[in-house]
Amino acid sequence: MRRFLITSVLALTALAALSCAAAQAQQPQLLPLKPPPPAPIKPYAAVSVTPPQPYGDPSFQTFHKQLLDAAAHKDRAALAKLTMVQGFFWIQDKDLADKNKSGIDNLAKAIGLDAKDGSGWDVVTGFANDPTATDLPEHKGVICSPADPNIDPKAFEALGNATQSDPSEWGYPLKDGTEVRSAPQPNAPVIERLGLNLVRVLPDTAPPSDASQPAFLHVATPSGKAGFIAMDAIAPLGGDEMCYTKDAGGWKIAGYFGGVAQ
């Protein structure tokens, strides 16, 4: 069905382009119109968020340090020792894990560990830096990270309806008083400080042109201001999850939700 829809859209686009070309051949050329101005930022209801707490087992934090060390050295063998050999799951719309392959091979495919730009190792680092986790009910003894924040579902639904937005457009600051700046620069003037409320990420957010500069997100605050928040100061709603289990040898990566599109 997806392929049929894409083919149909491409066909309609081609027909539209041919019709447009034919019409232009019969009409004088017109100057291009200016694009419409962006829609103004409007205030929205402040929906409170309680960020998740770090997982209580001290050995879990020790395990994360081992993950960070493996990622820092891009040590696949070390990561393999921290991953279940058998029984690894990789869930998108179904379980994509190849049961004939080891856990590390499935994990590598799920997160693009072999990408030349090192982005797969960045994924490992990101999860290793998140101390939160919550139980996965359908897998006894398995926890997944990051844990979800506490949000009133009815208030969130009302917010989405009022703003005509998708849940993927929202995040929350990791601490009270997070600074919103006038430009995507760490020394730009602070225009507002956020409380522990949902904040909307605007679609024109782009990575910095200079990789050495810190990354910022372009956001709309509940008060109706547009500004920039450091990317590491805000957490998304939803997104990928890495899952873990503890056996006699310690914590292991047990599975992954999301990952590279298949």
C-alpha positions in Angstrom: 0.0 0.0 0.0 2.8 2.4 0.9 4.6 1.8 -2.5 1.3 2.2 -4.3 0.6 5.6 -2.7 4.2 6.8 -3.3 3.9 5.8 -7.0 0.6 7.5 -7.3 1.9 10.7 -5.8 4.9 10.7 -8.1 2.6 10.1 -11.1 0.3 13.0 -10.1 3.3 15.2 -9.5 4.7 14.4 -13.0 1.3 15.2 -14.6 1.0 18.4 -12.7 4.5 19.4 -13.8 3.7 18.7 -17.5 0.4 20.6 -17.2 2.2 23.5 -15.6 4.9 23.5 -18.3 2.3 23.5 -21.0 0.4 26.4 -19.4 3.6 28.4 -19.0 4.4 28.0 -22.7 1.1 29.8 -23.5 1.4 32.5 -20.9 3.9 35.3 -20.3 6.4 34.6 -17.5 5.5 36.0 -14.1 7.8 37.1 -11.3 8.0 34.5 -8.5 5.8 35.2 -5.5 7.4 35.7 -2.1 6.8 32.8 0.3 4.2 33.5 2.9 5.5 34.7 6.3 5.7 32.0 9.0 2.7 31.6 11.2 3.1 33.7 14.4 4.0 31.9 17.6 1.0 31.7 19.9 0.9 31.1 23.6 -0.3 27.7 24.7 -1.3 26.0 28.0 1.6 25.1 30.3 1.3 21.3 30.9 3.4 20.3 33.8 6.0 17.4 33.6 7.6 15.4 36.3 10.9 14.1 34.9 11.8 10.4 35.5 14.1 9.6 38.3 17.4 7.6 38.0 17.1 3.9 38.3 17.8 2.9 41.9 20.2 0.0 41.4 23.8 1.3 41.9 25.2 -1.5 39.7 23.2 -0.1 36.8 25.2 3.2 37.0 28.4 1.1 37.0 27.2 -0.7 33.9 26.6 2.6 32.2 30.2 3.6 32.9 31.3 0.4 31.2 29.1 1.3 28.2 30.6 4.8 28.1 34.1 3.4 28.1 33.3 1.0 25.2 31.8 3.8 23.2 34.7 6.1 23.9 37.1 3.6 22.5 34.7 2.3 19.8 35.4 -1.1 21.3 33.0 -3.6 19.6 34.4 -6.6 21.6 33.8 -4.7 24.9 30.2 -3.8 23.8 29.6 -7.5 22.8 30.5 -8.6 26.4 27.8 -6.1 27.6 25.2 -7.4 25.2 23.1 -10.6 25.5 24.5 -13.3 23.2 21.1 -15.0 22.6 17.5 -13.8 23.0 18.1 -10.2 21.9 15.0 -8.5 20.6 14.7 -5.6 18.1 11.2 -4.2 17.9 9.8 -1.8 15.3 6.4 -2.9 13.9 7.6 -6.5 14.6 10.7 -8.2 16.1 13.4 -7.7 13.4 16.2 -9.5 15.3 17.8 -12.4 13.4 17.7 -15.3 15.9 20.6 -16.9 14.0 22.9 -14.0 14.8 24.4 -12.9 18.1 23.1 -10.0 20.2 25.9 -7.7 19.2 25.3 -8.3 15.5 21.6 -7.5 15.9 22.4 -4.4 18.1 24.9 -3.2 15.5 22.3 -3.4 12.8 19.6 -1.7 14.9 21.7 1.4 15.7 24.0 1.5 12.7 27.1 0.8 14.8 29.2 0.3 11.7 28.4 3.7 10.2 31.5 5.5 9.1 30.5 8.8 10.8 30.5 7.1 14.2 26.8 7.9 14.7 26.1 4.3 16.0 28.6 4.8 18.8 27.0 8.2 19.6 23.7 6.3 20.1 25.4 4.1 22.7 26.9 7.1 24.4 23.5 8.8 24.5 21.9 5.9 26.3 24.8 5.4 28.6 24.4 9.0 29.8 20.7 8.5 30.6 20.4 7.1 34.2 16.6 6.5 34.0 14.8 3.2 33.2 11.4 1.6 33.8 10.2 -2.0 33.8 9.0 -3.5 30.5 5.8 -5.4 31.5 5.8 -7.9 28.6 9.4 -9.0 29.3 9.9 -10.0 32.9 13.2 -8.8 34.4 13.8 -6.3 31.6 14.0 -2.5 32.0 14.1 0.1 29.2 15.6 3.5 29.0 14.8 6.4 28.9 11.9 6.2 31.3 8.8 8.2 30.5 8.1 11.4 32.4 4.9 11.8 34.4 2.3 13.8 32.3 -1.4 14.2 32.7 -2.6 12.4 29.5 -5.9 14.4 29.3 -4.0 17.7 29.5 -1.5 16.5 26.9 -4.4 15.4 24.6 -6.1 18.8 25.0 -2.8 20.6 24.3 -2.3 18.6 21.0 -5.8 19.4 19.9 -5.5 23.1 20.7 -2.1 23.4 18.9 -2.9 20.9 16.1 0.4 19.3 16.8 1.9 15.8 16.9 3.4 14.2 20.1 6.8 14.1 18.4 6.9 17.9 18.3 7.1 18.1 22.1 9.8 17.7 24.7 10.5 18.8 28.3 13.4 20.5 30.1 15.5 18.3 32.3 15.5 20.9 35.1 13.5 23.8 36.4 14.8 27.2 35.1 16.2 26.0 31.8 17.4 29.0 29.8 15.8 30.0 26.5 18.2 32.2 24.5 17.6 34.7 21.7 20.0 32.9 19.3 21.5 29.4 19.0 24.6 30.5 20.9 25.7 29.7 24.5 26.4 33.4 25.2 23.2 34.8 23.6 20.9 36.8 25.8 18.4 34.8 27.9 14.8 35.7 27.0 13.0 33.3 29.3 13.5 30.5 31.9 11.3 27.5 31.6 9.5 25.7 34.3 9.0 21.9 34.3 6.4 22.1 31.5 6.1 20.7 28.0 7.8 22.8 25.3 7.2 22.7 21.5 10.1 22.2 19.2 9.7 24.1 16.0 10.2 22.3 12.6 12.9 24.7 11.4 15.4 23.3 13.9 18.7 22.5 12.1 22.1 21.2 13.2 24.8 23.8 13.6 26.9 24.4 10.5 30.1 24.1 12.7 30.2 20.7 14.3 32.4 22.1 17.1 29.6 24.4 18.3 26.9 23.1 20.7 23.6 22.1 19.2 20.4 24.1 20.0 16.8 23.5 19.4 14.4 26.2 18.1 11.4 26.2 20.5 8.1 27.9 21.2 7.6 28.5 24.9 4.2 28.4 26.6 4.2 32.2 26.9 4.4 32.5 23.1 8.1 33.4 22.7 10.4 31.8 20.2 13.9 31.0 21.3 16.7 28.5 21.5 17.5 25.8 24.1 20.6 23.7 24.3 19.8 20.3 22.9 21.3 18.5 25.9 18.9 20.4 28.2 15.7 19.0 26.8 14.4 15.4 26.5 12.0 14.3 23.7 8.8 12.4 24.2 8.8 8.9 22.8 11.8 8.0 20.6 14.0 4.9 20.7 14.6 2.9 23.8 17.5 0.6 24.8 16.5 -2.3 27.1 18.6 -4.2 29.7 18.5 -7.2 31.9 20.6 -8.4 34.8 22.0 -11.9 35.1 24.7 -13.6 37.2 27.3 -11.8 35.2 25.8 -8.3 35.6 23.8 -6.0 33.4 23.5 -6.7 29.7 21.8 -5.0 26.7 18.7 -7.1 26.0 16.9 -5.4 23.2 16.1 -2.2 21.3 12.9 -0.4 20.3 13.2 1.7 17.1 16.5 2.0 15.3 17.5 2.1 11.7 14.6 1.9 9.3 14.2 -1.4 7.5 
